[in-house]
Amino acid sequence: MNPKNDIQLLRINYLRGPNLWTYRPTLEVWLDLGELEELPSNKLPGLNDRLVAWLPQLAEHHCGVGEPGGFLQRLTEGTWAGHILEHVVIELLNRAGMPTGFGQTRSTTRYGVYRMVFRARDEQVAREALACGHGLLMAAINDLPFDVAAAIERVREKVDGCYLGPSTQSIVNAATDRRIPHIRLNDGNLVQLGYGKAQRRIWTAETDKTSAIGEAIAGDKALTKRLLATCGVPVPEGRRVASAEEAWEAAQDIGLPVAVKPRDGNHARGVSLDLRERDDIEAAYELAYGQGSSVMVERYIRGDEHRVLVVGGKVVAATRGESAWITGDGQSTVEQLIASQINSDPRRGDTEDFPLMPIRLDDPETSVRHELKRQGLAGDAVVESGRRVLVMRNGNLSIDCTDEVHPEVAHLAVLAAKVVGLDIAGIDMVCEDIGRPLHEQGGAIVEVNAGPGLLMHLKPAQGMPRPVGQAIVDHLFPAQDSGRIPIVGIAGAKGTATVARLVAWLVHLHGRKVGLACQDGLFLGSRKVERGPSNDHASGERLLINREVETAVLEAGARSILRDGLAYDRCSVGVVTDLGGAEQLAEFDVHDTEQVARVLRTQVDVVLPDGVAVLNAGDERIAAMARLCDGEVILYAADPANPALAAHRAEGGRAAFIRGERLVFAQGATETPFASLSALGRRHGAARAAQCRLSVLAGVSAAWALGIAPELIAIGLETFDPTLPELGRAPAAEADAPADALTAEVAAA
């Protein structure tokens, strides 16, 4: 078979927000199939068999058939390479641990050129999956060898390196379940939940409610113990030491056995337990000294180590640790036994996806070598048959015991978090039975941890996973709090900047701190903070990140939606003014108003169920978008007899129009005239005034949708002047002539 030329990737575009294809972020790829346009899958010998052999799970893909096996049916019947690449990329993402099911491939007006999109939670991961999928497909087409496992590993490494960690992802998932939006603020795990003034921020299991002082206290074990003891929380007796000799002296004073640990360490690094001999204590001092600024010697508490997770003053999860043991066979070394009897457990792995970590002799942060030395063993020692050897005392906290926690134990855990000053805390305690009060068994709280790991609760090695992400979201956002601020999205080509500025001015008069991003610039409150066009995704997101913004007004034309997607996932008010501008969108393969309508419907698709779509009833295609809206609809038109508007009113809907020279709001048969437009025609003539009136109708309708009173809207129309550099009217010294709300737009018409 003659080798086929590679599919050409003409353009790769990451759509960060709702777009032409879906509500979710996607990677859009423009493909030129070249000679493969003439060769669907049923004309490429062996292709289907090679694909299924390399990626057997393709047999589960539904595709357009709607049931498992649908994609294989399409392969057999004959489908084109762009569609095949879509499914290959999706499968690579699934195999790499970032599951997705959404993808589409559509032809363009250019011969052999297609637009392929697939769900992409992270741009870099998506690009890696695309590159690997492209290589795999071309190898399958040309019957060349391909290392599928290596490709999957490349994508998985990109997931591990670029995407949110499992703890953070659990919180984001819980927020998504509650329809709370999120924005990732860095390449790590700093995430904003909610928008503008309503937002909260998390950094893994720390929140913007987490006290920096509390975190500092938690990092100082001696101070933590002193504060806890003062408040009646049982803690082990202990003191700070400055040398190995002093550690031995302290151990004798406290009473053997003892524990030795770093004063300001965490995650059990450098901790040694149940020490009785001087050599062991001095060696443990050296281990702990390397993990912190100083070393603590404490009374050893008998029992198992437990981690109790406290969120917002409530115990939400608890796990128990278990010691790690090996049993000799008379032939294998300690290191070999650890590998075969402990590290072979499929629950153990190096990434955060595994609930248990591998045990390594050369890990400087653990006390494995010291534990073995106390038993007269080293890593290369052969253990006699049947002998059990303790490898690690403070093993992974991996056994869920949430339902066993005694109320008194829970009370002490919550108290410990409050004493330290943490809203989220991992309380480490040692006791023989967490189902009994600590004082009955000599148990104690040994550490309070800020920013605790959540994986042990999400994926315990034994027991039930706990919804700790949900608990954190509920702590940050009480019931009925969606983390949202009112967002007004305005889509169209004619007069949309004026509409946006008018809406923002009316919101400003309404007493709310408004952020505005439009063609005229970026505004915060009544001040322009950036010149030049700002009607894009990045500018909108800048406002949504700003904690001062109480309402956001964002202009987004078809170009912005096609290039980046919307800056927000849902909005309170979505405005569509017109379907113009197709002549400027040829690079996106958009050539007529019907295609523009399919793009701008995105603005209506994202209106919240309790929101409002504001639609120009003068265009039947825009008025027809009303059926796509999850919320209410306000139609506007200059002519009160407009058929779509009349039908909408007949069903009790809201409408805005002009009767005579008066702006009128109507709901059903009830009409409310509230402002005059007579000056507009006198100053500028009917021809120029017509489009201005439509923009005014769009703006006042959006303000009405936000609940702004008609009387205030009327005042706002008198004081609004978009010719000024700021949002509102000029300072008194510059306001010699009365400001006409429509002057700028008429001048530009």
N, C-alpha and C positions, 0 to 999 in steps of 0.2 A: 504494500500500500504506500502510495506517495505521501510523504509527510505534509500535513496541512499547516498553513501559516497561522501564527498566533492570533487569537482574538485581540483586537486593539482596544485598550482602555483609553478612551478619548478624554473623559472628564470624570473626576471623582469629587463629589460634593456632599459635605455632611450637613444634613438638615437637623438643626438642634431642637426645633420646636414643631408644633403641629403644622402640617404641610398638605400639599396636594394629595399625598398618599395615605396618611394616617395621622392620628393624634401624637404618636410617639416619635422620638428621634430616629432618623434613618440615614443610611448611606446610599446616595444615589450615584449610579455609575452609568456613563454613556459608553456603549459598546459598539464597535464596528466588527461585525462577524466576518467580513471579507468573503472569501470563497465558501465559508461555511453557511452562508445564507442560502446556498443551493443544496446543502447537505444536512437535512434533519437527522435525528438520531437513528431512524430506521434505514438510513442509507450509509451509515458508518459501521462497517462490520466489526463485531466484537465489542463495541463501545459499551453497550448496556451491561453485558456480562462483567466487563472489567470494573465498571462503576459500582455495581452491586457487590462484587467480591471485595473491593476496597472499603466501601461504605455500606455494609449490610442494612443499616437502619434506614437507608433511603426507601426501603420497602414499606416503612411505616408512614411515609409522607402522604398526606391526603391529596394535595394539589387541588385542582378545580373539580375533581370528581366528588370530593366531599367525604371520602372514607379511606382507611388505610389501604395502600396499594394503588392509590390514584395516580401517583407520580410514575410508578412503574408502567401503568397502563399507557400513560402519555408517552413514555419512552418507547414502548413497543409500537404504538401507533405512529410515532414520529413527532418529535418536538425539537425546537431550535436551540442552538448552543447557549444563547443568553438565558433562556429558561432553565436549562440544565445547570449552568453556573450558579444561578440563584439558589437552587436546592443544594448544591454541593457546599456552598458557603454556609448556608443555614445549618447543614449537618456538621460541618467542622466546628461551628460555634456551639452547637449542642454537645458535641463530644468533648469540647474544651471546658465545659462547665459554665457557659453563658447561654442558657437555652433561649431559643427564639423560634417563632413559627411563622412570622409574617414576612412575606416577600412578594414582589410583583415584577413582571417584565413586560414592557409594552413597546411596540414598534413606534418609530418616528416617521416623519415625512421623507427622511433620507433613506435611500435604499440600503438595506443591511445594517442600519444603525438602530439600536434599541436603548431604552432607558430601563435599567434594572435597579430595584431598590430592595433593601432588607432592613429589618429592625436592628438598630445599632445602639446599645446602651453606652458604649464608649467608642469614640472615633478611632483611636489607635488600634484597639482590638479589632474593630471592623475592617480597617485597612489591612491588618495582618491576615485576617481570615480571607479577605478578597485575594490577596497575593497568593496565599497557599492554595485556595480553591481554583484560581486561574491556572496555576502550575499543574495541579492534579488533573483538571479537565483536559488540558492540552496533552498531557502524558497519556491519558486514557484514549483520547481521539487518535493519537499517533502510535498507540501500542508501545509505549516506552515504560521502563520501570519507574516507580515513584514510591518514596518512603512515606506512607500515610501516617504512621505513628509519629515520625519526626515532625510532620506538618501539624498534627494535632498538638504536639508538645510545644511547638513554636507559638501557636495561638494561646495555649494554656499559660505559657510563661508571660505572654503579653497581658492576659487577664490578671495574673498574679501581680504584675508590675504596674498596671495602669488602672485597674478597676478598684472599686471600694472593697475594703476588707469585709469579712463575713459579719463582724459585729456591727459595723456601720451600716452594711447593707440590710441587716435585719431591722434596724431602726427606720431606714428609708422605706423598706417594704411595708412596714407597719403604718408609716405616714401615708403612703400611697393607698393602702387599704381604706384609710379614712378620708381620701381625696384631698390630702394636704400636699401642695406642690413642693418641689425641692429644687435647689440649684447647687451644684458642686462648686466650691469656691477655690479649690486648689487641686493639685495633682494627687493629693493624699486623701485623707478622710475628714476634711473640714467641709461640712455640708450645711447649707441654709435650708431650713424647713419653713415654708410659708413665704409671704411676700411683704416688702415694705415694713411698715410699722408693726405688722402682726407677726413678723418672723421670729423664729428662735434658731439658734445655731448649735450644732453638735460637732464634736471632734472625737470620733469613736464613742466611748461611753462617758465622755465629759460634755457638759452643756454650758451655755452661757449663764446658767444659774449656779454652776459649780464655783465655789469660792476659791480664789487663789490662795488665801490664807489657810483655808481648810486643806487644800492640796499640799501646802508646805508643811503643815502640822502632820499630816498623814505620812509624809516622807521622813519625819523625825520620830523614830520608834520610841525613844526615851521620853520625849515630850508627849507623844500620844498616850503612852502608858500612864504617865503622871496625871494627865487630864482625866483619863478614864477612871483611874483609881479614885481620884478626888470625887467623882460623881457616882461612886459605888459600883462601877463595872469591874468584875473580877479579871485581874491581869496577873501574869506570872511575875514574881519578885525577880529583880535583876539590876545590873548596873553596867555602866560603860567602862571599858578597859582600854589601856593604851599599849599593851604588850602581851606576848604569849605567857610570860611569867605572871603578869597581873591577872590574866584570864584564869590561870590555875588557882591563884589566891582567891579570886572572886568565887570560883566554883566551890572551893572548900567552905567559904563563908556562907554561901547560899545553901549548900547541901547538894550532894550528888544524888541522881544524875542531873545534868544541865543541858541546855541548848546554847549554841553559839551562832550568832547571826550578825550581818551588817547592821549598823545603826540606822542607815537611811537607804537600804536596798529595797528590792521589791521582787515579786514573782518567785519567792523562795530561793533566789540565787544566793549561793554562799552560805546556806543554812545547814547546820549539822545538829542532829538530835540524839538524845539519850547517851550522852557522853559521860564516862565514869573514870577513865584513866587519864593521867597527866599528859602522856604523849598524844592521845587523841584530842584532848582539849587544846593543846598547843598547836597541833596541826590544823585543827578547825579554825583557830584564830587566824592563821595565815590565809586560809581559804576565804574567810569572811572579810579580811582586811582588803583583799583585792577587789571586793565588790561594793565598797562603801567608804565613807570618810572616816569611820571609826567602827568599833566592834562592841556588841552587847553580849553579856553572859546572863542567861536567865534560868530560873528553875524549870526543869523539864516537866511538861504536863503529859500525863499518860493518856493515851487514847488516839483516835484518828483525827487527822486534820480535816476541817470542814470550811467551806466558803459559803457565806450567806450574802446574797445580793439584796441590798436595800435601795429602793428607788422612791424618792419623794415621801419618805417616812413610812414606807411599807416594805415588808419582806416579800419579795416576788419570786425568789428561787433559792435553792440551796443544793450543794453537791458535797460529796464525801470523797476523800482521797483513799487510796489503797497502796500498801507497800508493794514493791516489786521484788519477786523472788525467782531464783532459778533452782533446778534440781540436777545434780550431777549424774553422769552416766558412765564415769570411769574412763572416758576417752576424750571428751571435748573440753576445750579450755573455757575459762570464764567468759572470755570475749565471744567465743563461738556459741556458748549457751545463751548469752544475752541476745545474740542475733537470731537464733532459732526459736527460743522460747518467749522472748519479749518483743523484739523489734519486728518479728514476722506477723504480729497482730495487724490485720488490715486497718484497724482504727488508728494506727500510729503512722505519722508522716511529718515531714518538715514544714509543710505549709499550714496556714490557718484553717484550712478545710478539714483537718484531722483533729479529733478530740483528744488524742494522746500523742505525745512527742516521743521520738526514738530516744533510747538511752545510749549514751556514748561515754566510753571510759575517758576520752581525751577532752571532755567538756570541762573547761575551767570553772564554770559557774555552778557545778553540782558537786556533791560530796561522795560520788560513787567510789572513787579510788580510796578515799579515806574509810568508807564503810567496809570495803573489801579488806583493806589493810588491818582493820580491827579484828577481822576474822582470819587473819594470817594468809590472805590470798592476794594475788595480783591478776592482771588481765590474761597472762599467759599460763596461769596455773590450771592444771587438770583437776577437776572436782570429782572426788570418789563417788561411786554409784549410790544414789539414794540420798545424798546429803543435800539439804536445802540451804541455800545461801541467800541472805538478805542483800539485795543490790541497792535499793533506794527506799528510805523510810518515808520521806515526804513526796510520795508519787503524785501523778497527775490527779487533780480533783475532777473526777470523771463519772461518779456514780450519783445520779439524781436522788435527793432525799428531801425534796421540798415538802412533801406531805407528812414527813415525820417530825418537823420542827415543833418543839414544845412552845406554847405561847410565851412562857417566861424567857426562853432563849430568844424568840423573835423580839420581845420587848427590849432585851439587852442589846441586840444587834442594832435596832433602830436608835436606841439611846446613844450607842457608840458613834453612829454616823452623825447624829445631831451634835454631840459633844465636840467632835472634830470639826464639824461645819461643812459636811458634804451632802449634796442632794442625791448623788449616786455614789455608793460605796460598796466595796467588797470586804466584808468582815470575815477575817480568818480567825477561827476558834478551834481549840483542841478539846475534845471530850470523848468519852467512851460511847455515849449514847445521846444523840442530839434530841431525842424524844424525852429527855429528862432535864430538869433544871440544872444549870451548871454547878450551883453550890452544893448539890447533893452528891456530885461525883468528882469534885475538885477540878472541874473544867475551867477554862479561861479564854478570854479573847487575846490573841497574840499579835494581831496586826489589823490596821484599817487601811484599805487601799483606795486611792483615787483613780479614776479611769480604769475600772476593773475590766478584764476580758469577759466577753459574753459567750464565747464559743462553747465553754464547758456546759452552759445551760441550754444552748441551742442544739448542740449535738453531743449529749452525754454518752459515754461509752455504755452505760447501763441506765435504764429508766426512761422516763418521759421527757421529751423536750419541753421547755417552758417559753412562753411568749414574752420574753424580756424586752424585745424591741417595742412591742405594743405597750408594755408598762412604761417605758421611757417616753414614748409619744404621748400617752395619756397624762403623764406627769407634766409635760411641757404644754400640752394643749388640752385643757379641760373639755368635757363633753360640750358639743355644739360649737366649739372653736375650730374653724377650718384653717386658720392661719392665713386667710385671704384678706386682701383689701379690694375695694371696688376698682376694677380695671375697665376702661372704655377703649375698645379697639375700633379703628376707623379705616376702612378699606375702600379704595376707589382711585380715580385719577384726576378728577376735576374738583378743585376747591377743598380738598381734604385737609390741607394744612389750616385753612381758615376755620373749617369745622372743628378741628382739634383744638385750636387756640380759643375758639368761642366756648367750647365745652369746659376747657381748663379754667377759663376766666369765670364762668358761672360756678364751677366747683369752688374756686378760690373765694368768691363772694359768699358762698354757702358756709365758709368757715373751716374748710379742710385744707391741710397742706397737700398741694397737688404737684405731681411730677408730670411733665409733658415732653414727649419726644416726637418731633415732626420735621418736615422739610425746612422749617424756619429756624431750627436749632433745638437745643436741649434746655429745658426750663425747670427750675426748682422753686416752688412758690411763685412769686411774681417776678423773679429775676432770671435772665438768660445766663446760663452757666457755660454754654458752648455754642459757638456759631457754626453755621454750615448745616447741611442736611443731616438729620438724626433720626430718620424714619426707617431704622434697621433693627435687626435683632440685638446687636451689641448695645445700642443706646437704650433700648427698652429694658434690657437686663440690668443695665447700670441703675436705672430708676428702681427696679424691683428689689435690688440689693440694698438700696438706701433706706436706713431705718426711720428717716424722717417722713417718708412719703406715706400719706394716708389714702390717697386716690391717685391712680396713674391713668393718663390719657396718652394713647400710643397710636400714631399713624403707621399703617403698614400697607403699602401698595402691593400689586401683584408681583413686581420684581423682587421685593423683599421676601415675600412668602416663597417664591420659587427658589431663591438663592439660599435662604437661611431657615425658613419656617418662622412661625410666630415666636415672640419672646416669652410668651406665657402659655400655660397649658389650657386654661379656661378663662373666661372673662364675664363680667357682670353685664356689660352692654357691648354688643357688636353691631357696627354701623356699616352698611354697604351703600355707597352713593351712586356709582355708575360703573359701566363696564368698558370704559375707554382705555387707550394706551396699548392696544394689541400691536400696533406698528413698531413699538419699542421692545418687543419681547421675542423677536425672531430667534435669538440665541438660545432660548428655552423651548424652541419648537412650538411657540404659541403665535398664532397668526390671525385669529378672529375673535369676535366677542363671545362666541359660545365657549371657546377654550378659556377665555378670561373668566367667564362665569364659573367654570369648574375650579379655577384657582381661588376666586374670592369667596366661594361658598365655605371655604375653610374658616372664615371669620364668623360665619353663622354656626358652623358645626361646633365651635368651642364655647358657645354661650351656655352658661350654667343653667340648671333646671329652674333656679329662682331668678334668673337673669332675663334680659330683654334684647331681642334683635330689632334694630331700627333700619327699615328697608325703604328704598325709593320705589313707591308704587307706580311711578311713571314709566318704569321699565318692567314689562311683564316677567322677564327672566329673573329680575331681582325680587319682585313680589312673590314669585313662585318659591323662592328660598325659604319662605315662612314655614313650609312643611318640614324643613330640615332642622328647625330650631327646637331645642329641648325646653326652652322657656317660653316667655310671652313674646308677642310681636307688636311693635308699633309701626304702622305704615304712614308714610308722609307723601304728599303730592301738592302741587300748587292748586290744582283743580279739585274742589270738594266733590265733584261729580265723577271723579276717576272711578272706573268700574271695580278695580281691585280694592280700592279704598272703601267704596260703598258696600261691597260684599263683606269686607272685614268688619265694618261697623255694624252691619246687619246681624252679625254673629256676636255682637257685644265687645268687639275688639277696640283697641285704642288707635287713634289716628291724629295726625296734625296736617293742617291745610291752611289756605288763605281764602277768606270770604270777604269780598270787597277789598279793603286795604288793611284787614285785621288778621293777625295770626290767631288761629283757633286750635285748641285742644279739644278732642272729642272722645268720649267713650260710649259706644253704642249710639243712642239718639241724643245724648246729653252733650251740648257744646259749651265751651268756655273761651270766649274771646279774651285776649290778655295783652296784646301789643299792636301798635299801628306801624304799617310800612309805607305810609303815604309819601314820606319824604324821599324814599328810594326812587320812585318813578320820576318825581319832579327834578331830582338832581342829575339823574344819569340816563333817563329814557328807558322805555319798556324793554328794548332789546337787551341792554346790558343788565338790567335789573332782574331779568328772568332767572339766570343761573345763580345770582346772588341770593334770590329768595329761596331757591332749593337748598343752598348751603345753610342758610339760616334755619330752615325747617329741619334739616338734619341735626344741626347743633342743638336747637331747643328741644327736639324730640329726645335726644340722648340725655340732656339735662333732666327732662321730665322722667325718663326711665330711671334716673338716679334718685328720684324723689325730691328734686328741687322744686319749690313752689313756683307757680306761674308768675306771681307778683315779683318775686326775686329775679326770675328770668327776664321779665320786662325791664327791670332796672338795669340788669346786666347788659342788655342790648343797647341801652342808651350810653353806657359808660365804656364799652369795649371798643378798642381801636387797634387792629392788628398791624398798623403801620409803625407802631412804636417798637423800640428795641426790647422793651420788657413785655410782660404778659398783659398788663392792663393799660390804663390811661396814663397820659403824661403827667409829670409833676406840675404843680399849680403855675409855676413860672413859665412853662412851655404850653400851657393849655389856653392860649388866647382865643383860639377858634374852637367851637364845640366839636367834640369827637363824634364822627359818624361811624357806627359799627361796621358799615359795609364799604367804606371808602376805598380801602386797599384792594379788596377783591374786585370792585367795580373797575378800578384803574387798571387792573391786570387783565380784565376780561377782553 
